[in-house]
């Protein structure tokens, strides 16, 4: 569960009239506080915070004002030893509850997320069903939530930053994060349904590349090539940087497909179908040599985005803040202002122009918009991806083969055999329907799931590269669950920190295959690759944020208006941060990311993940990889600032990356 903090001042105005929240008499609240302070005079601030939080959460169905007062006086734990004992028992109970609900969700979404065959309507119904939607209500009805809020009240970010290295205090604080809002089950279900519907849409958005033709009617791609948007389309662009004129033509064709998806001019007839030949340049369909009139997708993509927004608006009414606030201030525990300032600082760096000129020289042409994914700095850029895929298909013909090899992969990246076995036996591999993801365990005894797409002919290099990335997530998920000292500290500060370890693993994909890079400029190339990749992901993150800001400024907007706004904003961000480097204006490439549809505001986690990864990699230089990874990810779910301080000794910053470029 991710951390959530309550905004006390806004709670009552949003909740009293719509969800029967009790307006406890202030005099009762004050007298209750005073009574408890008599019992525990050393903790006045804690008591006042706790009693006020319970009052904010109390509904008329929970009892009268006198019931509220009686509950607080009876259930407050003044004895520190008793409080610790209760804390440990609550942690154990929650681990069992969260773990089994996690297992149910895995089973319910199995057919939607795994390649188990054609989807049926019943699969979507069960996949969007969230069995835990009434859990929060049940916690309040049983008054468990009030026991927790009274004895482990939520701390502000500033208060958490003052906890230092007191592990027990951090664990208490994370328990306090759980019961700060009271979201009705029907609203939780709406959010889950909108998210599941968007996930299904993007997980099944495939382009049959063998049916594409260029303006001359030529087929450029193999007949059996089917690519998922946007991930595989992007990777196909990356794969063609070392293939001369033909590779460039393929890249331009893929980008034309992307632009049609963004504008929603793409014909529905070519989504998940190879029935028609399609020229994405003029958007014309052909069958048996004759022109066929297609039906534009029009607004489906943006309606999915809007559905997520509408569902979150219902949560806004309860919390008194926005999804943007909850995502950054509460979930990531970094303010939006800090995020935007950090991204702006990086995107405005003059060093990017110099790297852009390098890319232009290496491609022997002027930069084009899709060059945000230039892949030529990577160690594998001189390698033929076809040969790499032959290697990975032979080694990993199916999910079972990859799962069997997990201990060996860990040994290759530096883990001792015994430790590698310990971690690997807690991770299972599944064949994904979509591009792949990592699904963590929620209790000890449960396995994390590594999902990646594995075609019938075996895992190609693209799938393998994604799998190693996801495996990094699984390693973090396992260490930060099984090896933390308190269950309430399991996990990492936010998703960016798990992305960091995923990137660390992904960088070592060729080493795992036994392919060594003897290039003396390897370190410089790695640095250039990181900076260029950061350049790309910061831009799409800024667009993701800008689109959500626009939706909140225009809450009654239609899908058509959202589409037009997204395209306009993508051009504005491109013109501000990319035109100075690329020399071209009004490109929309930043809007292709499927995360904007299925994982709202998640893209910033990738950007922060890359910043964190760079700092961790720098810290790991000259140290034992496995020992330090174990130490760092045993820190658990501290705040980002505290985690970075304890992990590397330095604050979170883009400056080390840019300074490394200047000193290269």
N, C-alpha and C positions, 0 to 999 in steps of 0.2 A: 504494500500500500504506500502511496506517495504522501508526503507531508502536506497538511492543509492548515492554514491559520485563519482564525476568525477575525473579522473587522467589527469590533464591538459597537462602535458608534452608529453604524448603518443598519445593524441587525433589526432592531425593533420596527423601524419605519417601513421595512419591506415585509415583515412577517406577521405582525399583529393582526392586520386586517384580512390577510389572505390564507393563513394557515393556523389560526386559533392559538397563537402564541400568547401566553399569559403575561399580562403587565403586572408583575409582582409589585406590591406596594413598596416604594423605596424605603419606607420606615422599617418594614419587615426585613428587607435586604440588609439594612444597616444594623439592626438589632441582632440579626443572625451573625453578621461579621463580628460584632462586639462580643457575643457569647463565645465564639470560637477563639477569639484572641485571648480571652481569659484562660482558656485551656492550653493555648500554645502561643504565648506572648512573643516568642522569638520570630515568628513567621507571619507578622501582620500583613506584609505586602502580598505574600503568597495566598493568604486566606481571602483577602479582599478581591484579588484576581479570580480565585476559584469560585467564590460564592457568586460573584457577578456573572461569570461564565455560565454557571448552572442556571441562574435566573434568566439569562438570555435564551437558553435552550428550552426552558420549561414551558409546556403547553397546558391549556386548561384541562385536557384529558389526563394529565399527570397528577392533578390534585389541586387543592386550594393553596392559598398563601401560607396557611398554617402547616399544610402538608409539606410544602417546600421547606419551611423553617425546620420542621421536625426531621426531615430527611437529612438536611445538612448537619444538624447537631448530632444525629445518630451515626452518620457514616464518615465523618471526617476523621482521618487517621493522624493523631498527634504523635504517636510513638514511631520514631524512625525505623526501628527494627520491624515493627508490624507492617509499616508502609512498604519496606523492601520485600517482605514475605508476600504481601498482597500483590506487589508489582510482578514478582517472578511467577506467581500463579496465573495472573491475568495474561502474561506473555505466553505461557504454555497453552492456555485456553485459546488465545487468538491464533497461535501457530496452527493448532488443530483445525480451527474454523476456516482460516484463510487457505490453508493447504487443501482441505477437502473441497472448498468452493472452486479453487483453482483446478482441481482434478475434474470437477463437473464441467467447467468451462472448456477444458481441453477436449472432453468427450463430445460436448454439444457442438463445438466448432470443427470437429475432426474432418468432416466431409467438405466443409467450406475452405479450410486452409491446406488440406493435404490432397494429393493427386489420387483420389480414390475412384475416379470415373465421373460420368456426367452428373451434374447437380440436378436434383429434383426440388420442386417447390417446398417440400417438407424439410429439406436440408436447410434452406434459408430461414424457415420459421424457427427451427430449433437453434440454428446458429446465431440468430439475433436475440434468442431468449437468454436473459441474464438471471440465473437462479438466486443471486445474492442481492437483488434489488430491494427485498424486504428486510435484509439483514440489519440495516441501520435502524429502521423502524422498530424491529424486535429488540435491539439493544436499548432503545429508549423506553419501550414498553416495560421491559424487565428492570429498568433503572440501572443497568450495568453502565450505560453511557454516563449517567450522572455520577456514579461512584468514581469513574475515571476522571471526569472533568473536575470534580471536587478535590481530588487528591493529586491529580497530575494536570493542572491547567496548562493551556497553550501559552507558549512563550513567543514573544516577538523575535524577529530576526536579530535585532540588536541585543536582546537578552541572551539569545543562543550564542552569539559571538563572544559573550563574556564567560561562557562555561569552561573555556580552555580545554584541558586534557582530562577533565573529570568524566570518565566513561559512564558512570552510573547516572550522573546528572544529564548527560546526553540521551541516555536510554529513557529516562523519565520524560524528557522533553519530547521525544518521538512518540511515546505513548500519548502524551498530551496533544499531539497534532491530530489525533484520530477523530475526536468528538468535538468539533468546533462548528459544525453546520448540521442542520437537520433537513436533508433533502428528501421529500416524499418519494415513495417507491415508484409512483407512476411517472415522475419526472426522470428518475434514474433510468427507467425502462425506455423512455423517449430518447434519451441520450445514447443508450446502448443500441437501440434500433437504428437510429440515424447513422451512427458510426459503423455498424455492421453492414448496412446497406451500401455505404460508401466504400468500405473495404472490399465487398463482393464485386462492386463495379470496377475498381482498379485492378483487382486480382484476376479479372477475366477480360482485360482489355488488350487483346493480342492483334498484331498486324501480320498478315501472311505475306512475307517479303517476296516469295516467289511469284506473286501476282502483280508486283509493282513493275511499271515500265517507265523509261525515261522519255523525254520529248521525241526521241527518234524511234520509239517503240521497242527499245531493247530491254531485255530482262537482265538485271545486274546481280540478282541474288539467287541462291539455290532454291529449288522448288519446295524443299521441305523446311525452309527456315521460317520459324514463327517467333516473333519477338514481342515481349511484353512492354507496354508503355508504362513509364518512360524509361525504366531501368535498362532493359535490353536494347532499346533503340539508342540510348546514350552509349552503351557499351559497344554497340556496333560502330558508332562513330569513332570511338577510341581505338577500336581494333584495326582501323583502316589508315592509320597514320604512316605506316611503313610500306604502303602498297602502290605508290606512284599515282599516275593520273586516274587509273581505274578506282583506286581507293578514294581519291578526292570526289569523283563522280558519285560513288556510293554515299559518301558523307553528305553531299549536297542533297541527294535524294531523300535520305533519312530526315534531314532537317526540314525539307518540304513537307514530309509527313507530319513532323512535329508541329509545324505552323498551322496545318489544317486541323490538328487536334485542338490546339489552343484557340483558334478562331471558331471551332465547332462547325467548320465547313466540311469536315470529313464525312463522306457518305456512310450511313449506318450499314450499308451493304458490304463494306470492306472491314468492319470490325468483327474479329473472330470468324472470318470467312475468307476463303480463297476462290469463291465462285466467279468473281469478275476480275478482269485486268483493270488496274487503276494507275492513271498517270497523275501523281500528286501535284505536278507542276501546274497543270491546267484544271485539275480536279475532275477529269472526265473518266467515266467507266466504259469498259468495252466487254462485249461477250460475243464470241464467234465473229469477231471483226466488225461488229456493229456497235454504235454508241448507245449506251443505256443511261437513262436519266435516274440519277441517284437521289436519295433523301438525306439532306444534311442532318447531322446529329443535333444541331441547333443550340441547345442549352443544357443538355443532360448533365454534362460535366459540372457546370456551375450550379445547377439545381442541387446536386449532391452536397456541394460546399455550403449552399444556402440552408439545406436541411440541418447540417451540423450546427450552423449558426443559430437557427431558430430553436433547436433543442437546448443549446447553451443559454439562450436568453431566458428560458424557463428557470434554469439554475440561478441566473442573475437575480431574479425576483426574490429568491430565498437568501442569497448571500449578501446582496447589496453591493456587489462589485461585478466586474466583467470577466469573461473567460480570459481575456488578455491579462488582467490582473492576477487571476488564479494561476495561469500558466507560468508567468514570470515571477511575480512577487512571492507566490506561495509554493508552486511546484518546483520551479528552478531555484527559487530563493536568490534571485538576482533581479534587480529592478529593470523594467523595460528601458528606462533612460540609460542605465549602464550598458545594456545590451546594444542599443542603437549607437551609443557613443563609441563603443569598442569596434563595432562593425564599420562605422563611418571612418574611424581612424585608420583602419586597415585598408578599406576600399579607396581612400584618398592618398595612400602612400605613393610617392613619386617613383619608388623602386619598381612598381608594376609596369610603368612604361618601358623601362629597360628590359624587363622580362618579356614583355609583349614583343619587343623588337627581336629578341632571341627566338621566340616562337616563329615569327615571320621568316627569319633567316633559315630556320631549320625546316620549315615547310616549303620554302622557296616561292612564296606568294604572299599577297596581302592577307591580313587576318580576316577571317570570316566569323560570323556570330557563334557558330558551333565550336569554334576553337577555345571556348571556355572549358572544353573537355580535352584540350590537347594532352596527349598521353606520352609524348616523346621523351619526357625527362625520366620516366620510370626505367628501372633496370631491365624490364622485359621489352622495352620499346623496340629493340633491335631484333627481337625474336619473332618468329612466325607463329601467330596464334593458332593456326591450323595444326602445327606440330605440337604445340602445347596442349591442345584439345585431344590429340591422339594419346598423349601421355596420361592425361587425367581420365579419359574414358577407359583406358586399359586398367588404370589403378583403381578407379572407382566406378564400376559398372552399375552399382546400385547403392541404396542407402546403407545396407548392411555392411558393405565393404568399407565405406567411409567410417562408420561407427567402430568397426573392428580396428581401424588404423588410428583412432584418436590417441591412444597412449603413445604410439610411435611419433605422432605429430608433436605432442608435448615434449617428448624427449629431444626432438630435433630443435625445438626452440629454447631448450635449456633446463627443463625440469628433470630431476632425478627419476629413475624408473618407478620407484615405489610411490612417489608423489604423483607422477603422471597417471599411474594406475588408479590411485585414490580419486583423482579428479575425473578421469575419463569414465569410470564406472557409474558416475552420477549424471551422465549426459547421454541422451539418446538422439539418433538421427532419423528424420522423416523426409519423405519426398514431398516437397511443397507444390501446391497448385500455383501460387504466385512466385515472386522472385526469391522469396526466402525471408526468414526472420528467426529470432531467438526468443523462446518462451521460457522464462525462468521458473524454477520450482518455488513453492511458497511454504514448504515445511521440510524438515529433515526426513529422509527416507524417500523423497520424491525426486524425480530426475528433471533436469532442464532439457528442453527440446531444441535441437538444431534443425531448422527447416531450410532446405534449399531445393531448387528445381533440378531434377535428374531425369533427362529424357530416356527413352527406351534404349538408345544406343550408348548410354552412359553419360557421365558428367562431363560437359565441355569445360573449357578453361574459365569462361565467364561464371558458370555455376560454381566452379571450384573456388574462384577468387571470392565470391560472395560467401561461400561456405566457411572459408577461413576467417572472414570478417565476423560471421555469426558465431563461430567457435570462440572467438575472443570474448564475445558477450557471454557465452555459456561458462567460460572459465571464471569471469568476474562474478556471474550469478551464483556459481557454486562456492567460490571462496567466501563471498560476502554473505552467504547464508549459513554454510556449514561451519565456518571458522571464526565468525564474530563472537565476542564474549556475551552479548545480549541479543536476543531475537529481535527486539525492537530497533536495533541498529542495523539489521540486515539490509543489504543493498548499497547504493551509492547516493551522493547528494542529489543528483538528478541524472537524466538520461545522457547528458553530455559526457559524464564520467565513465559510463559503460561504453559509450562510443569510442572513447579514448583508447581503451584496451583493445577494442575491436580493430581499430586502425593499426595499433602496434602489431597485432597478429597478422592482419592483412598485408602489411608491408613485408612480412617474412614468407609470403606464399611460394616464391621461387626457391628460397632456401630449403623449404620443406620438400619440394620436388627434387632437390639435389642439384639444382641449376645455380652455379656460382657466377657472380659478376666480378670479373677481375679489373673492371674499368677503374683507373686511378682517380677519375672524376666522379666516382659513385656518390660520395658524400655531398658534393656540390649539386649533382643531379637530383638527389633526394630532397635537398633543400628547395631547389627550384620547383620541384613537383609539389611539395607541400604548400609553398606560397601560391602557386597557380591554382591548386585545388581549393585553397582557402579563399582565393579571389572569387571563384565560381560560387561556392556555397554561401558566402556572406551576402552576395547579391540576391540569391533566391530566398534567403532568410529575410532580408529586408523587404522583399516583395510580399512574402507570406504575412509579415507584420502589417505592411501597408494595406493589404486587402482586408484584413480583419479590422483595422482601424476604420476603413471605408465602410464596411458593413455596419459597424456600430454608429457611424455618422449618418448612415442611410438605412435604418432598420426595416423600412417598408419596401426596399428595392426588390425588383423582380430578377429572375435568373438572367434575363437579357441585359438588364442594367449592370448586374454584377460581372457578366462576361465583358461588356464594354469597358467597365472600370478596371478590371484586371489587366486587360490589354493595354489600356492607357497608362496605368501605373507601371507596368513592366517596361514600357517604352521610356517613361520618365526616369526610372532608376537606371536603365541601360544608358540613357543619354548623360546622366550625371556621373556615373562611375566607370562606364565601359567605353563610351565614345572617345574619351581622351586617349585610350590605349588602342582601341580597335580601328578608330577612324571612320566608323559607320554609325548611322543614327537609326532610331526607331525600331530596333529589333525586339522581338517578343519572346526570345528563347527562355528567359528566366521563368516564364509561366508554365513550362511543360511539366514541372515536377508533380508526380502523382501524390506526394506527401500532402500537398495543399488540399487534396480532396479527402484522402483517407486518414491522415494523421495531422490534423490542424495544429499549426505553430510548432511542429516537431523539428522543422529544418534547422532552427537555431541550435538545437542540441548537436547537430553534426558540426556546425561551425565551432562551437565551444569544445566539442570533442577533439577537433583538430588542434586547437590552441593547447588544450590539456595534453594531448598526445605528444606535441612537440616538446613541451616542458618535461614530460615524463621521460621521453626518449633521451633528452639532454641529461636528465638526472641519472638515467640508467647507464650512461656511458662509463665503462670501466668497473661496473658493479655486477654482481651475480644476478642475472635476469630473473630466474625463478624465485630466489630469496626475496628480492625487492618487490616483485609483483605480488607475492604472498603477503608481505608486510603491508604494502600500500592498500590492497583491497580488503584486508582485514580491518581497516579503519572504519568501514561501514558508512552509514548514512549521517555524516556530519553535514554542516553547511559547506558550500563550495569554498569559501574563504578558509575555514578551519581545515578542511580536507587537504587543500593545496599546501597550506602551511606545514601540516604534519607529513604530507607525502613527499614534498620536494624542497620545502623550506622557502619557497617563493610565492608571491601572489599571482593571481591569474592575469595574464597580460599578453598582448600581441607583440610587444616590443622585442622580446628575445628572438622571435622569428625574423623580424625586419633587421635587427642588429646583426644576426648571423649572416644575412645576405650581404650587408655592407662590409663585413669582415672576411668574406669568403676568399 
